[in-house]
Amino acid sequence: MSKQKIGLIGVGLMGHGIATNIQKAGWDIGVLDHVGNQPINNLIKSGAQVHLTIAQLTAASEVIILCVTGSPQVEDVLLKEQGVLENLRPGTVIIDCSTAVPASTLMLASKVEEAGGLFLDAPMTRTPKEAAQGRLNVIVGGDNALFERQLPLLQSFAENIKYAGGVGSGHTMKLLHNFVSLGFSAVLAEATTCANKAGIDPKVLHGVLAAGGGAGIILDRLAPYILEGDDTSFQFSLDKCAKDMGYYTDMASDLAAPREISQAVHSRFQTQIEAGHGARYVPHLIELLGEE
């Protein structure tokens, strides 16, 4: 495993942490030069190779990790002219760490296999802080034997790794997770706004919720903002919330599953995008709702 050459496409807030920890664990890594990358000087200093094109990165890699925004971007990277599939070497492993629509994942996995490659969907949870620490949660879908072979690589940047089942199961489980976490975020934001309007002391609100049914990771992430106006514990933008909830409602529709609540949550985030607040972080929803 340590001799595999890794290529990473998408050195954003999450991808930068992934790349850094892969390097620390002893893998050779190459990254795609892209305007959306975080600064990569530290990666270059530690030996990362910078590739100017997807074709160059693909030709130099035995495992390619994708950490891009969503399904349209994954499809573009894999399928476009001079993209990954046109340059794929037999046996190359594609690990998609993006949040994506399962139907797209199944289609892409089939095309990767037709091109002679292997595919795992491995979306992440947690935040850029945990990415930098090598403490992400990763949910994996795909062939179990392939998952076992790639487990040491995944362990280099993830603390908790769950195998969900066949191809697409990772992305399905990620959307289920995000519906629950973003749904709870929306509920807490509305409750906090109501509490503020009622004159409830934020410390009292937090104390009651933390000791009762409101306790949990989402409250812990929002607490610094509720109590002190500090948004650093939940740096996830509202436009990404709307994207993920849109993916979830599409998946639920395909499965003929109930989706009334998820549609309401999606609408809450989508409204903020339409008002020009898409780049704001989840905790800011409390402030924005208070201004309505």
Backbone as a ProteinNet text record, in pm:
[ID]
protein_1_A
[PRIMARY]
MSKQKIGLIGVGLMGHGIATNIQKAGWDIGVLDHVGNQPINNLIKSGAQVHLTIAQLTAASEVIILCVTGSPQVEDVLLKEQGVLENLRPGTVIIDCSTAVPASTLMLASKVEEAGGLFLDAPMTRTPKEAAQGRLNVIVGGDNALFERQLPLLQSFAENIKYAGGVGSGHTMKLLHNFVSLGFSAVLAEATTCANKAGIDPKVLHGVLAAGGGAGIILDRLAPYILEGDDTSFQFSLDKCAKDMGYYTDMASDLAAPREISQAVHSRFQTQIEAGHGARYVPHLIELLGEE
[TERTIARY]
81.2	0	85.1	195.7	273.3	336.9	341.5	403.6	302.9	173.9	75	93.7	76.6	84.3	-57	-77.1	-209.4	-222.3	-333.9	-367.3	-493.1	-494.9	-612	-661.6	-790.1	-854.3	-952.6	-924.4	-1010.4	-942.9	-846.1	-772.4	-838.3	-967	-1040	-1017.4	-1113	-1096.9	-1084.3	-1162.1	-1154.5	-1039.7	-1024.8	-922	-781.1	-760.6	-627.1	-586.7	-681.1	-651.5	-626.9	-705.1	-685.9	-546.9	-509.4	-378.5	-265.1	-278.4	-173.4	-152	-260.2	-247.8	-206	-242.5	-192.3	-40.1	8.3	153.1	220.7	163.1	221.9	232.5	138.9	137.7	230	297.2	400.6	367	250.6	216.3	269.5	311.4	342.5	211.2	200.1	74.1	97.6	5.7	2	-131.7	-134.9	-258.6	-279.7	-406.3	-439.4	-433	-360.6	-354.9	-490.3	-554.9	-689.1	-711.1	-784.8	-807	-884.4	-959.3	-1037.8	-961.7	-834.2	-755.4	-726.5	-710.2	-647.7	-498.2	-425.5	-280.2	-214	-127.3	-68.1	83.2	135.1	280.5	333.8	258.2	305.8	309.6	213.7	212.1	331.2	358.3	471.6	602.6	613.9	735.5	759.2	650.2	661.4	672.4	680.4	706.6	592.6	479.5	367	401.1	355.7	372.1	247.1	264.5	151.5	131.2	10.4	-23.3	-110.7	-78.5	-151.1	-280.4	-291.3	-411.6	-457.3	-585.3	-640.2	-571.3	-542.7	-476.6	-341.6	-263.8	-133.5	-148.1	-240.7	-261.2	-304.8	-396.5	-446.5	-335.7	-252.8	-145	-42.3	-30.9	71.1	19.3	-110.1	-171.8	-222	-211.6	-270.2	-402.4	-417.4	-542.5	-573.3	-696.7	-737.7	-850.6	-829.6	-930.5	-996.8	-1129.1	-1205.2	-1267.6	-1246.6	-1302.8	-1356.6	-1460.3	-1517	-1657.8	-1725.7	-1848.3	-1963.5	-1988.9	-2103.9	-2107.3	-2221.2	-2233.1	-2198.2	-2242.9	-2205.1	-2054.6	-1985.3	-1839.3	-1770.7	-1821.3	-1764.4	-1782	-1901.3	-1927	-1835.6	-1816.1	-1729.2	-1585.8	-1533	-1394.5	-1373.3	-1469.7	-1452.5	-1481.2	-1584.3	-1637.2	-1594.6	-1548.4	-1521.5	-1402	-1389.9	-1275.5	-1146.7	-1051.8	-925.6	-947.9	-1060.3	-1087.4	-1025.9	-1068.3	-1007.8	-1027.7	-1150.5	-1176.8	-1102.4	-1080.9	-1007.1	-861.3	-811.5	-669.7	-644.7	-750.1	-741.6	-655.5	-563.9	-485.6	-561.7	-554.9	-623.8	-583.5	-682.7	-656.8	-654.1	-664.1	-665.9	-790.9	-774.8	-885.9	-932.9	-1062.3	-1123.9	-1196.4	-1163.3	-1231.5	-1299	-1431.7	-1506.4	-1548.6	-1480.9	-1511.7	-1612.1	-1665.9	-1762.5	-1898.4	-1987.3	-2128	-2199.8	-2267	-2318.9	-2454.1	-2521.5	-2648.9	-2621.4	-2678.5	-2649	-2673.4	-2776.9	-2803.8	-2687.2	-2629.8	-2512.4	-2392.6	-2377.8	-2266.8	-2270.3	-2387.4	-2400	-2363.6	-2408	-2374.9	-2225	-2162	-2019.8	-1936.6	-1976.7	-1903.3	-1903.9	-2017	-2025.4	-1930.8	-1923	-1834.5	-1687.3	-1656.1	-1519.4	-1479.5	-1567.9	-1538.9	-1524.4	-1607.8	-1596.4	-1462	-1407.2	-1277.6	-1160.2	-1190.1	-1083.8	-1043.5	-1119.7	-1086.5	-1173.6	-1150	-1224.9	-1278.3	-1391.2	-1459.1	-1507.9	-1483.4	-1542.6	-1604	-1725	-1774.8	-1746.3	-1683.9	-1636.5	-1658	-1784.2	-1810.5	-1772.2	-1753.1	-1702.3	-1807	-1794	-1863.6	-1758.9	-1800.8	-1718	-1675.3	-1579	-1549.5	-1403.3	-1366.3	-1224.8	-1129.2	-1176.1	-1090.4	-1048.4	-1144.3	-1111.9	-1035.5	-1062.2	-985.8	-837.9	-807.4	-668.4	-604.4	-685.9	-635.3	-627.6	-678.1	-683.3	-789.3	-900	-1002.9	-1141.2	-1145.2	-1273.9	-1349.9	-1481	-1562	-1582.7	-1567	-1583.1	-1680.2	-1772.5	-1871.7	-1845.3	-1823.1	-1772.8	-1872.7	-1891.3	-1969.1	-1882.9	-1905.5	-1828.6	-1795.5	-1714	-1673.3	-1599.1	-1637.9	-1580.2	-1431.1	-1390.1	-1248	-1165	-1218.9	-1150.1	-1143.2	-1251.5	-1252.4	-1142.9	-1130.4	-1029	-888.5	-866.3	-733.4	-700.4	-801.3	-778.1	-792.3	-825.9	-848.7	-728	-604.4	-491.6	-482.9	-514.1	-513.6	-622.1	-742	-851.2	-818.8	-751.5	-717.1	-614.5	-545.9	-447.6	-513.4	-639.4	-706.8	-841.4	-881.7	-1012.2	-999.2	-1077.9	-1079.8	-1182	-1299.7	-1407.4	-1445	-1438.4	-1465.8	-1572.5	-1682.4	-1792.1	-1813.4	-1815.3	-1848.3	-1999.6	-2062	-2208.2	-2269	-2191	-2244.8	-2193.1	-2271.1	-2228.4	-2215.9	-2173.5	-2154.4	-2279.7	-2261.4	-2371.1	-2419.5	-2386.2	-2432.7	-2369	-2243.6	-2177.1	-2245.6	-2274.2	-2339.9	-2483.4	-2551.6	-2686.4	-2683.8	-2591.1	-2582.4	-2539.3	-2452.6	-2410.7	-2530.7	-2618.4	-2734.9	-2831.1	-2846.5	-2928.9	-2870.8	-2740.2	-2672.9	-2694.6	-2676.4	-2685.9	-2828.6	-2925.8	-3064.5	-3088	-3040.9	-3060.3	-2984.2	-2855.9	-2774.9	-2819.4	-2848.5	-2892.6	-3035.7	-3117.7	-3252.8	-3250.4	-3164.6	-3151.4	-3094	-3001.5	-2946	-3055	-3143	-3251.4	-3347.5	-3377.8	-3465.9	-3403.6	-3274.3	-3207.2	-3198.4	-3175	-3168.6	-3302.7	-3411.9	-3543.6	-3574.3	-3540	-3567.2	-3487.7	-3362.5	-3279.1	-3331.9	-3375.2	-3433.8	-3558.4	-3642.4	-3763.5	-3727.8	-3627	-3583.8	-3531.7	-3455.4	-3404	-3517.8	-3618.4	-3731.7	-3813	-3809.4	-3882.9	-3802.5	-3677.3	-3594.4	-3531.4	-3521.6	-3458.2	-3306.5	-3243.1	-3096.9	-3036.7	-2944.2	-2883.2	-2821	-2766.3	-2707.1	-2814.3	-2930.8	-3041.5	-3089.3	-3106.9	-3149.3	-3052.5	-2923.4	-2824.5	-2825.2	-2832.4	-2827.9	-2943.9	-3064	-3181.8	-3172.4	-3135.7	-3124.3	-3015.3	-2899.9	-2787.5	-2816.7	-2906.6	-2940.3	-3061.3	-3117	-3237.8	-3233	-3347.5	-3360.6	-3286.8	-3234.3	-3159.4	-3012.1	-2965.3	-2822.2	-2773.3	-2647.8	-2589.8	-2483.3	-2427.6	-2315.5	-2354.7	-2474.6	-2514.2	-2527.1	-2583.9	-2589.5	-2448.6	-2360.8	-2222.3	-2155.6	-2185.4	-2124.6	-2184.9	-2313.3	-2379.4	-2362.1	-2329.2	-2321.2	-2226.2	-2106.3	-2017.6	-2080.3	-2162.1	-2227.2	-2344.2	-2421.7	-2535	-2488.4	-2376.2	-2329.3	-2234.1	-2153.5	-2046.7	-2034.2	-2120.2	-2109.7	-1992.9	-1939.8	-1823.3	-1870.9	-1842.6	-1892.2	-1789.8	-1674.9	-1564.5	-1587.6	-1683.9	-1708.2	-1798.5	-1855.3	-1949.3	-1933.5	-1819	-1790.5	-1838.8	-1970.9	-2035.7	-2134.6	-2120.5	-2196.4	-2341	-2426.5	-2568.3	-2597.4	-2515.2	-2538.8	-2509.8	-2411.9	-2385.2	-2497.2	-2554.6	-2669.7	-2784	-2812.4	-2921.2	-2891.5	-2764.4	-2727.2	-2750.9	-2700.4	-2712.7	-2858.2	-2936.6	-3077.6	-3152.6	-3112.2	-3171.4	-3139.6	-3014.8	-2977.4	-3063.5	-3082.5	-3160.7	-3304.9	-3369.3	-3508.5	-3522.2	-3421.7	-3423.5	-3413.9	-3323.9	-3309.2	-3437.5	-3496.8	-3620.4	-3731.8	-3734.9	-3835.4	-3815.1	-3690.3	-3660.9	-3703	-3693.4	-3726.4	-3872.8	-3949.1	-4088.6	-4097.9	-4002.3	-3997.9	-4058.5	-4108.7	-4162.1	-4055.5	-4096.9	-3998.2	-4053.2	-4169	-4226.9	-4134.1	-4076	-3988.6	-3860.7	-3803.9	-3679.5	-3701.7	-3818.1	-3848.5	-3855.9	-3910.9	-3918.1	-3778.6	-3692.3	-3554.9	-3481.6	-3498.6	-3436.1	-3482.5	-3611.3	-3665.4	-3605.6	-3583.3	-3526.4	-3389	-3304.8	-3170.6	-3175	-3261	-3269.1	-3312.8	-3400.4	-3445.6	-3329.3	-3234.2	-3118.1	-3027.2	-3015.3	-2936.8	-3000.4	-3131.5	-3202.8	-3192.5	-3169.9	-3153.1	-3008	-2920.5	-2781.4	-2689.8	-2735	-2657.5	-2593.8	-2580.7	-2532.9	-2395	-2308.9	-2172.5	-2161.3	-2267.9	-2265.7	-2265.9	-2217	-2210.4	-2339.9	-2358.1	-2480.2	-2515.2	-2421.6	-2460.7	-2524.8	-2488.1	-2542	-2691.1	-2743.8	-2887	-2967.1	-2912.8	-2979.5	-2997.3	-2891	-2896	-2988.8	-2980.1	-3059.1	-3208.5	-3243.9	-3385	-3436.3	-3347.1	-3387.7	-3415.9	-3362.5	-3382.8	-3505.8	-3566.2	-3682.3	-3805.8
-120.5	0	126.4	128.4	251.3	292.7	199.6	230.5	279.3	276.9	327.8	477.6	520.7	663.1	720.2	821	877.8	1008.9	1027.2	1154.7	1209.2	1338.2	1398.4	1515.4	1512	1620.3	1688.8	1815.4	1891.1	1920.6	2013.7	2046.7	2167.7	2150	2254.1	2241.8	2291.8	2289.5	2147.7	2055.3	1916	1843.2	1864	1793.8	1827.1	1950.4	1988.7	1906.1	1887.9	1806	1661.2	1610.1	1472.2	1454.7	1545.6	1535.9	1543.6	1634.5	1652.2	1525.3	1461	1341.7	1218.5	1212	1103.8	1114.3	1236.5	1257.9	1216.4	1258.8	1227.9	1077.4	1002.8	857.3	785.5	859.3	799.1	770.9	814.6	794	907.2	874	975.3	1029.8	1161.2	1219.4	1325.3	1329.1	1434.3	1504.1	1633.7	1710.9	1785.4	1808.3	1882.9	2031.9	2105.7	2251.5	2307.8	2381.7	2432.8	2561.5	2654.1	2784.3	2771	2662.6	2644.2	2581.7	2548.7	2485.8	2583.3	2527	2599.4	2611.9	2700.1	2708.3	2572.1	2532.1	2398.1	2401.7	2516.1	2526	2421.3	2395.1	2296.2	2156.6	2126.2	1996	1982.7	2088.8	2087.7	2073.3	2146.3	2139	1998.6	1925.3	1788.8	1685.2	1732	1640.6	1614.1	1680.5	1658.2	1704.9	1627.5	1665.8	1739.7	1850	1928.4	1897.2	1854.3	1821.8	1931.6	1974.4	2084.9	2039.5	1910.4	1858.3	1730.1	1699	1573.1	1455.1	1468.3	1359.8	1326.6	1429.2	1406.6	1338.6	1386.6	1327.4	1182.3	1154.7	1018.3	923.6	966.4	881.8	850.3	939.5	923.1	854.7	819.3	774.1	630.3	561.3	427.7	433.4	534.8	562.8	710.4	741.2	881.2	911.1	1009.2	1052.2	1179	1177.6	1294.1	1359.5	1488.2	1563.6	1695.2	1684.4	1800.9	1826.5	1926	1977.6	1878.5	1812.6	1724.1	1648.2	1585.9	1497.9	1564.6	1688.3	1748.7	1759.9	1793.3	1807.7	1672	1571.7	1436.4	1386.1	1403.4	1359.4	1431.2	1559.8	1636.3	1585	1566.4	1521.2	1384.3	1296.4	1159.9	1148.1	1218.7	1191	1288	1405.7	1503.7	1463	1532	1507.9	1536.4	1444.5	1449.7	1444.3	1382.2	1359.2	1228.1	1185.3	1066.3	941.5	916.8	788.9	775.5	885.7	878.9	840.8	860.7	838.8	732.5	659.7	564.4	444.1	409.8	287.6	170.7	50.9	-64.9	-85.7	-110.4	-136.3	-13.2	106.2	228.1	231.3	273.2	281.3	426.3	447	578.2	576.4	671.1	684.3	821.3	820.7	946.7	986.4	1087.7	1137.9	1252.1	1284.2	1392.9	1348.5	1445.2	1415	1413.1	1302.4	1285.1	1213.6	1221	1152.8	1004.8	912.7	770.7	721	772.5	727.8	763.5	881.7	921.1	833.8	803.7	719.9	583.1	522.4	390.7	396.9	501	518.4	534.2	617.6	643.3	520.6	448.8	328.2	226.6	215.4	123.9	165.5	295.3	343.9	327.8	346.8	325.1	179.2	88.5	-54.3	-90.8	-32.7	-57.9	-11.1	94	147.2	73.3	-28.1	-107.8	-66.1	28	75.1	13.3	54.9	8.3	130.9	115.4	234	210.5	308.8	315.7	453.6	460	589.5	596.9	706.9	720.7	862.1	907.9	1044.4	1061.1	1188.1	1220.6	1295.4	1286.8	1378.8	1442.3	1537	1624.9	1747.6	1822	1955.9	1968.1	2081.7	2101.4	2088.6	2121	2107.4	1962.5	1870.3	1727.9	1675.9	1732.9	1693.1	1722.6	1841.2	1877.9	1788.1	1738.6	1653	1505.5	1470.8	1330.5	1252.5	1320.3	1260.5	1266.2	1251.5	1250.6	1120.6	1126.9	1005.9	976.1	851.1	813.4	695.1	703.8	599.1	541.4	411.7	353.9	257.6	274.9	180.5	122.4	-5.9	-70.9	-214.8	-275.9	-414.5	-424.8	-521.2	-532	-563.2	-649.3	-683.1	-561.4	-479.8	-356.4	-260.7	-250.6	-166.9	-210.1	-339.1	-388.5	-354.1	-361.7	-330.5	-182.3	-97.8	46.7	100.7	14.3	59	132.2	84.5	160	303	323.1	458.2	542.8	487.6	561.5	594.6	503.7	526.8	638.4	674.4	782	917.7	931.8	1061.7	1052.7	933.1	917.2	845.4	890.4	829.1	717	741.1	642.3	606.5	478.5	431.9	323.8	344.5	248.6	196.4	65.2	4.9	-9.7	53.5	59.5	-47.3	-104.8	-203.3	-180.4	-219.1	-210	-67.4	-54.1	78.3	163.9	287.1	380.6	385.5	282	278.3	387.9	419.4	526.5	660.2	691.3	818	821.1	707.4	700.8	731.1	667.3	686.3	828.8	888.5	1027	1121.6	1100.1	1187.1	1167.3	1043.9	1019.1	1091.9	1081.5	1150.3	1301	1358.3	1503.2	1553.6	1473.9	1512.7	1526	1428.5	1433.1	1551.2	1567.4	1672.3	1811.9	1830.4	1961.8	1991.2	1886.5	1905.5	1952.6	1889.9	1930.8	2071.9	2105.5	2241.3	2344.5	2315.3	2408.1	2422	2310.3	2314	2399.1	2376.4	2452.2	2600.9	2631.8	2772.4	2841.4	2775.1	2833.8	2847.6	2744.1	2747.7	2859.2	2875.2	2980.4	3118.2	3135.8	3263.7	3294.9	3194.6	3212.7	3246.3	3176.3	3202.9	3345.9	3392.1	3529.3	3630.7	3606.6	3698.8	3697.7	3583.5	3571.5	3623.1	3662.7	3714.6	3609.4	3485.8	3378.4	3395.5	3386.3	3394	3278.3	3305.5	3196.5	3087.7	3124.3	3023.8	2931.2	2987.2	2904.8	2810.8	2865.4	2782.4	2666.1	2697.7	2593.3	2492	2538.8	2448.7	2350.6	2399.9	2313	2210.9	2257.7	2165.6	2061.6	2105.9	2014.6	1908.1	1938.7	1842.1	1756.9	1782.7	1710.6	1661.6	1670.1	1612.6	1686.3	1803.4	1877.4	1847.1	1763.1	1733.3	1659.5	1685.5	1614.5	1695.2	1635.8	1696.9	1829.4	1838.4	1962.4	2076.1	2050.2	2153.3	2194.1	2096.2	2127.6	2218.6	2196.8	2279.1	2418.4	2427.9	2558.5	2637.1	2567.5	2633.6	2753	2744.3	2861.9	2985.7	2965.2	3079.6	3128.9	3036.4	3073.9	3153.2	3110.5	3169.4	3287.4	3282.6	3381.7	3442.8	3400.2	3452.7	3396.9	3281.2	3218.4	3110.7	3128.9	3035.2	2930.7	2926.1	2842.2	2691.9	2655.1	2512.5	2448.9	2531.2	2475.4	2552.5	2536.7	2609.5	2530.1	2525.4	2458.6	2558.2	2589.1	2700.2	2662.6	2762.8	2740.8	2691.9	2732.5	2681.1	2531.2	2484.7	2340.5	2266.4	2331.1	2271.3	2249	2351.9	2341.8	2234.6	2228.2	2125	1985.8	1961	1828.4	1791.4	1888.5	1859	1836.6	1906.5	1880.2	1739.5	1696.5	1558.4	1459.3	1490.2	1396.7	1386.6	1500.9	1496.1	1426.5	1443.2	1370.4	1219.9	1180.1	1038.2	982	1056.3	1010.8	997.8	1091.1	1084	959.1	931.1	810.9	683.7	686.1	568.4	565.7	667.2	681.3	681.3	748.1	758.1	891	899.8	1027.1	1136	1258.2	1365.6	1503.2	1506.7	1636	1717.9	1655.5	1728	1770.4	1680.2	1714.4	1826.9	1831.5	1940.4	2073.7	2072.2	2195.6	2242.5	2148.1	2184	2239.2	2173.3	2220.7	2362.6	2388.1	2520.4	2626	2590.3	2685.6	2732	2638.2	2675.2	2743.1	2694.3	2750.8	2897.2	2929.9	3068.3	3161.7	3114.3	3196.6	3218.9	3118.7	3135.5	3241.9	3234.2	3329.4	3471.7	3482.1	3613.6	3660	3580.1	3620	3579.1	3483.3	3445.5	3306.8	3255	3118	3091.3	3192.6	3172.8	3177	3217	3221.7	3079.9	3066.1	2935.2	2903	2774.5	2727.6	2809.1	2839.1	2915.4	3049.8	3109.4	3240.1	3234.1	3113.6	3100.4	3158.3	3147.9	3204.6	3355.2	3423.7	3568.1	3602.8	3527.3	3558.1	3540.4	3436.8	3416.4	3527.4	3577.8	3686.5	3815.8	3827.5	3948.1	3940.2	3823	3808	3876.2
0	0	0	73.3	85.7	-46.2	-143.3	-271.7	-374.8	-339.7	-433.1	-453.3	-575.1	-606.4	-605.7	-522.4	-501.9	-578.9	-645.6	-707	-643.1	-613.5	-549.8	-633.1	-663.5	-737.6	-644.3	-611.6	-521.6	-389.6	-389.6	-267.1	-200.4	-166.4	-94.9	54.3	132.4	277.4	330.2	273.8	317.6	248.8	118.7	42.8	88	133.4	179	300.9	393.9	510.5	474.1	378.9	333.5	273.9	184.3	119.7	221.2	316	416.5	497.1	537.6	620.8	541.6	414.8	329.8	319	299.5	294.2	424.8	536.8	666.8	688.6	629.9	646.7	549.4	461.3	378.1	234.4	188.5	47.7	-39.3	-160	-260.6	-314.5	-325.6	-369.4	-475.1	-570.5	-669.8	-661.3	-689.2	-682.1	-813.3	-845.6	-966.7	-937.8	-1018.9	-1007.2	-1049.7	-960.2	-989	-910.7	-969.4	-905.3	-774.9	-758.2	-636.8	-522.1	-544	-438.4	-324.1	-205.1	-95.3	-126.7	-58.7	-81	-59.1	-152.2	-146.8	-127.1	-83.4	-65.3	30.9	138.7	234.9	173.9	85.1	18.9	-75.5	-150.7	-243.7	-166.9	-56.9	24.4	76.6	100.8	152.2	40.9	-85	-195.1	-290.3	-272.6	-363.6	-504.4	-602.4	-741.8	-787.7	-855	-905.2	-1052.7	-1087.5	-1226.2	-1284.2	-1403.6	-1466.1	-1531.9	-1562.1	-1627.6	-1560	-1578.6	-1527.2	-1594.3	-1723.1	-1795.9	-1733.5	-1698.9	-1636.8	-1500.7	-1420.8	-1289	-1300	-1392.3	-1408.2	-1450.8	-1543.8	-1592.5	-1484.3	-1385.5	-1281.8	-1155.6	-1152.1	-1027.4	-1035.7	-923.1	-908.7	-832.9	-749.7	-679.6	-698.2	-740	-757.5	-661.5	-574.8	-478.7	-530.6	-535.2	-578.2	-455.7	-442	-329.4	-383.9	-468.1	-534.8	-481.5	-537.6	-477.2	-477.6	-590.7	-599.3	-729.8	-760.3	-876.4	-1009.3	-1037.7	-1166.1	-1182.8	-1075.5	-1082.9	-1095.4	-1023.9	-1036	-1178.4	-1234	-1370.8	-1469	-1448	-1536.9	-1531.8	-1411.9	-1395.6	-1459.7	-1444.6	-1495.8	-1645.1	-1693.8	-1826.8	-1936.2	-1900.8	-2005.3	-2091.5	-2204.7	-2292.4	-2216.7	-2228.2	-2153.3	-2002.1	-1963.9	-1822.8	-1775.9	-1658.9	-1597.5	-1682.3	-1727.2	-1794.9	-1927.5	-1996.6	-2122.9	-2101.5	-1981.1	-1953.9	-1847.1	-1811.2	-1701.1	-1736.6	-1647	-1663.2	-1600.8	-1657.9	-1599.7	-1453.9	-1371.6	-1231.3	-1142.5	-1201.4	-1120.9	-1033.6	-908.7	-814.3	-804.4	-822.2	-803	-669.6	-582.5	-453.7	-451.5	-457.5	-462.9	-322.2	-266.1	-132.3	-134.4	-251	-262.1	-208.1	-186	-158.1	-291.9	-322.2	-457.4	-456.8	-571.3	-590.8	-619.6	-543.3	-563.8	-705.8	-771.8	-909.1	-1001.1	-982.4	-1060	-1024.5	-896.5	-850.8	-917.7	-923.7	-986.4	-1133.9	-1203.3	-1344.3	-1363.8	-1282.4	-1296.8	-1261.2	-1157	-1118.3	-1232.4	-1301.3	-1415	-1526.7	-1553.4	-1659.8	-1621.1	-1492.2	-1446.2	-1466.9	-1431.8	-1448	-1595.4	-1680.6	-1824.7	-1878.7	-1817.2	-1860.4	-1797.2	-1715.1	-1655.8	-1515.2	-1457.3	-1323.7	-1216	-1092.2	-976	-902.4	-833.9	-779.7	-637.2	-551.2	-418	-399.3	-343.3	-298.1	-148.1	-107.4	30.2	81.6	89.5	136.3	282.5	320.8	453.7	534.7	665.6	754.6	845.1	926.2	1008.1	927.2	976.5	925.8	883.4	821.5	785.7	903.4	1022.4	1141.4	1159.5	1152.2	1166.6	1045.7	927.5	808.9	829.5	883	908.1	1013.1	1105	1211.9	1171.6	1053.2	1012.5	1086.6	1123.7	1208.1	1142.7	1011.4	943.1	970.7	948.2	938.7	791.3	752	611.9	602.7	507.6	484.6	345.9	335.2	210.7	148.1	16.7	-62.2	-172.5	-203.6	-309.4	-273.1	-355.2	-331	-197.2	-114.5	18.9	14.6	-78.1	-87.7	-127.7	-219.2	-258.9	-140.4	-66.2	54.4	151.8	173.3	267.4	218.9	87.7	35	50.5	40.7	50.1	192	286.9	423.6	484	466	522.9	470.6	343.4	288.3	353.4	365	427.8	572.9	641	781.4	798.7	692.3	703.7	724.9	685.3	702.3	772.1	814.6	879.1	1012.4	1108.4	1241.4	1249.7	1192.5	1194.6	1051.4	1018.7	882.4	889.7	817.8	816.6	674.1	661.4	531.9	524.9	424.5	416.7	327.1	234.4	142.1	1	-97.8	-236.6	-286.9	-412.9	-473.1	-455.6	-416.5	-394	-251.2	-172.3	-33.6	50.4	21.1	94.6	72.7	-53.6	-83.3	-32	-35.7	20.7	170	240.9	385.3	419.6	337.3	361.4	352.5	254.3	241.1	357.3	403.2	521	642.5	657.6	768.5	760.1	640.5	628	645.2	604.7	630.2	779.9	856.1	1001	1062	1024.1	1087	1043.3	914.6	868.5	911.3	918.5	970.1	1114.6	1195.8	1334.7	1343.1	1252.9	1250	1224.4	1128.4	1097.3	1215.2	1281.1	1398.2	1509.2	1536.2	1641.5	1607.8	1481.1	1440.8	1463.2	1425.1	1445.9	1594.4	1672.5	1816.1	1883.9	1843.6	1903	1867.3	1742.5	1702	1783.8	1803.5	1883.4	2027.8	2081.7	2219.1	2233	2133.8	2137.1	2138	2054.8	2047.9	2177.4	2246.9	2373.7	2492.6	2467.1	2574.2	2662.9	2614.5	2691.4	2686.6	2800.8	2808.4	2728.8	2634.2	2555.8	2642.7	2757.2	2846.4	2903.1	2931.2	2980.1	2869.4	2750.4	2636.4	2617.6	2609.8	2587.9	2701.5	2824.7	2938.7	2940.3	2908.3	2907.1	2793.8	2674.7	2560.9	2584.3	2635.9	2654.8	2759.1	2852.8	2957.5	2920.1	2802.2	2762.8	2619.9	2552.5	2419.1	2310.4	2339.5	2238.9	2236.2	2328	2337.1	2213.4	2175.8	2062.7	1992.4	1888.8	1817.8	1753.7	1696.9	1629.8	1730.7	1845.4	1948.5	1990.5	2003	2040.9	1938.2	1809.6	1704.9	1699.6	1730.9	1726.6	1856	1964	2094.9	2097.4	2039	2043.9	1979.3	1876.4	1812.7	1897.5	1951.2	2035.2	2156.4	2214.2	2339.3	2319.9	2211.6	2198.2	2058.5	1964	1828.3	1750.7	1791.8	1728.6	1632.2	1500.8	1399	1356.2	1420.9	1370.8	1389.4	1471.2	1494.7	1389.3	1300.3	1201.4	1070.5	1007	883.2	762.1	749.9	637.5	580.3	452.4	395.3	366.5	365.4	343.2	201.9	104.1	-31.1	-39.2	37.1	41.1	114.4	215.2	283.2	184.4	105.5	8.4	-95.7	-140.6	-238.7	-182.4	-62.2	-3.7	22.6	68.5	92.9	-37.8	-143.9	-275	-322.3	-301	-334.4	-255.9	-127.2	-44.4	-94.2	-120.7	-164	-299	-386.4	-513.5	-489	-399.1	-367.8	-307.8	-214.8	-152.1	-255.3	-349.6	-456	-541.1	-577.3	-657.1	-584.5	-451.6	-370.6	-327.5	-367.6	-324.5	-172.5	-108.1	37.6	82.8	205.7	255.6	250.1	219	207.1	242.3	311.1	344.5	434.8	534.9	627.1	556	477.1	407.5	307.4	244	151.3	225.4	346.7	425.4	466.2	503.6	540.1	418.2	304.2	180.6	148.8	163.9	135.4	228	354.5	451	405.2	358.3	312.9	175.7	87.6	-46.3	-41.2	52.1	67.2	98.2	177.1	211.2	91	5.7	-117.2	-205.7	-222	-306.4	-251.5	-120.4	-58.4	-61.3	-121.6	-136.4	-22.8	59.6	177.9	166.4	46.6	29.2	84.5	87.3	135.6	287.5	354.7	501.7	557.9	681.2	745.9	819.8	851.1	917.5	1042	1132.2	1252.2	1220.7	1106.7	1070.7	1039.9	1021	994.5	1111.7	1232.3	1349.6	1333	1296.1	1274.3	1159.4	1050.4	931.8	957.8	1032.6	1064.9	1155.3	1240.3	1328.4	1255.1	1132.5	1053.5	964.7	956	867.5	924.9
[MASK]
++++++++++++++++++++++++++++++++++++++++++++++++++++++++++++++++++++++++++++++++++++++++++++++++++++++++++++++++++++++++++++++++++++++++++++++++++++++++++++++++++++++++++++++++++++++++++++++++++++++++++++++++++++++++++++++++++++++++++++++++++++++++++++++++++++++++++++++++++++++++++++++++++++

